[in-house]
Amino acid sequence: MRAVIQRVKRAGVKIFPGGAEKGRIGAGLLVLVAVEDSDSSADAAWLASKICGLRVFEDGDGKMNLSVADIGGEVMAVSQFTLYGNVRKGFRPSFNRSARPEIAEPLYGEFVTLLSKELGREVPTGEFGAMMEIDLLNDGPVTIIIDTKDRNF
């Protein structure tokens, strides 16, 4: 699994067509996540735990020393298969490393459930496979990339 985590002051996601708001959070983390064919429940569990424990919020001394749980922040997760876009050949990305929907959707759902358990609250989401519009206000900006297949990234 691959995730791009952004520290935000706020974030929201709308589903199209129609533009209905699906989720909104205040201060916390926006997590864009993609699933690869070889990913498993173990990857989802490791990633959820890692995200909840990330110390990317400032303490009283101005050091990034606090997690989203420590500050009582919120998390929103949005599926984004394009995180596995490959541009080695030409200019049009290939997404052949992204898992097919019948594999990706259940594992994404499991990841969201685990993330909610870790945080002790519901994690708002986008809608798997839908065209979405994400509105966010970056805080910092702080952006972290995590890949469960390259844990030294």
C-alpha positions in Angstrom: 0.0 0.0 0.0 1.2 3.5 -0.6 0.0 6.6 1.2 0.5 10.3 0.9 -0.2 12.0 4.2 -0.8 15.7 4.5 -1.1 17.6 7.7 -4.1 19.9 7.2 -6.0 22.6 9.0 -9.2 21.3 7.3 -10.2 19.0 4.4 -13.3 17.9 2.7 -14.3 15.6 -0.2 -17.2 15.9 -2.6 -18.4 13.2 -5.0 -19.2 13.9 -8.6 -21.4 14.1 -10.5 -23.6 16.2 -8.3 -21.0 17.5 -5.9 -22.4 16.0 -2.7 -20.1 16.4 0.3 -19.1 12.9 1.5 -16.7 13.9 4.3 -15.1 16.8 6.2 -12.5 17.1 8.9 -10.9 19.9 10.9 -7.2 19.9 11.9 -5.5 16.5 11.4 -4.4 14.3 8.5 -5.6 13.8 4.9 -4.5 10.4 3.8 -4.5 9.5 0.1 -4.1 5.7 -0.2 -3.6 3.2 -3.0 -3.6 -0.6 -3.0 -1.2 -2.8 -5.0 -2.1 -6.4 -6.1 0.4 -8.0 -3.6 -0.9 -6.0 -0.6 -2.4 -7.8 2.3 -4.2 -7.3 5.6 -0.8 -7.1 7.3 0.1 -4.1 5.1 -3.2 -2.4 6.0 -2.6 -2.9 9.7 1.0 -1.7 9.6 0.0 1.4 7.6 -2.9 2.3 9.9 -0.7 2.0 12.9 2.1 4.0 11.4 -0.2 6.8 10.3 -1.8 7.1 13.8 1.6 7.2 15.5 3.3 9.7 13.1 4.7 12.6 15.1 4.1 15.4 12.7 2.3 17.9 15.0 4.2 20.5 17.0 4.6 20.3 20.8 4.9 23.3 23.1 8.6 23.7 22.0 7.7 23.9 18.4 9.1 20.5 17.6 7.2 17.9 15.5 6.7 15.5 18.5 3.0 14.8 18.7 0.7 12.4 16.8 -2.8 13.0 15.4 -4.1 11.0 18.4 -2.0 13.2 20.8 -3.7 16.4 19.6 -7.2 14.9 19.3 -7.0 15.5 15.5 -9.1 14.0 12.8 -8.1 11.8 9.8 -9.8 11.5 6.4 -8.9 8.7 4.0 -9.4 8.9 0.3 -8.6 6.1 -2.2 -6.3 7.2 -5.0 -5.1 4.4 -7.4 -3.0 7.0 -9.3 -0.4 6.9 -6.5 1.0 3.8 -8.4 1.2 5.8 -11.7 4.4 4.8 -13.6 5.8 7.2 -16.2 9.0 5.2 -17.1 7.8 5.0 -20.7 6.5 8.1 -22.4 4.2 10.7 -20.9 1.0 8.8 -20.2 1.1 7.1 -16.8 0.5 3.4 -16.5 -1.4 2.1 -13.5 -0.6 -1.6 -13.9 0.7 -1.8 -10.3 -2.6 -0.6 -8.9 -4.8 -3.4 -7.6 -8.0 -4.2 -9.5 -11.2 -2.9 -7.7 -12.2 -6.4 -6.5 -8.9 -6.5 -4.5 -8.4 -2.9 -3.7 -11.8 -1.9 -2.4 -12.1 -4.5 0.4 -8.5 -3.8 1.5 -9.1 -0.1 1.5 -12.2 -0.7 3.6 -10.2 -2.8 6.0 -7.5 -0.1 6.2 -10.2 2.6 7.1 -11.7 0.3 9.7 -8.3 -0.3 11.3 -7.5 3.4 11.2 -10.8 4.2 12.9 -10.1 1.6 15.6 -6.6 3.0 16.2 -8.0 6.5 16.5 -11.1 5.6 18.5 -13.3 7.5 16.1 -14.8 7.2 12.7 -12.6 8.2 9.8 -14.5 10.0 7.0 -13.7 8.8 3.5 -14.2 9.6 -0.1 -16.1 7.1 -2.3 -14.0 4.2 -3.8 -13.8 4.5 -7.6 -15.7 7.8 -7.8 -14.6 11.1 -9.3 -13.9 13.3 -6.3 -13.0 16.9 -5.5 -10.8 17.4 -2.5 -10.6 20.7 -0.8 -7.8 21.1 1.8 -5.8 23.7 3.6 -2.3 22.4 4.1 -0.7 23.0 7.5 3.0 23.6 7.2 3.0 22.2 4.6 3.9 18.8 6.0 3.6 15.9 3.5 4.8 12.4 4.2 4.9 9.4 1.8 4.8 5.9 3.1 5.0 2.7 1.1 4.5 -0.7 2.9 6.8 -2.4 0.4 9.6 0.1 1.0 9.5 0.8 4.8 12.9 2.6 4.6 11.4 5.2 2.2 
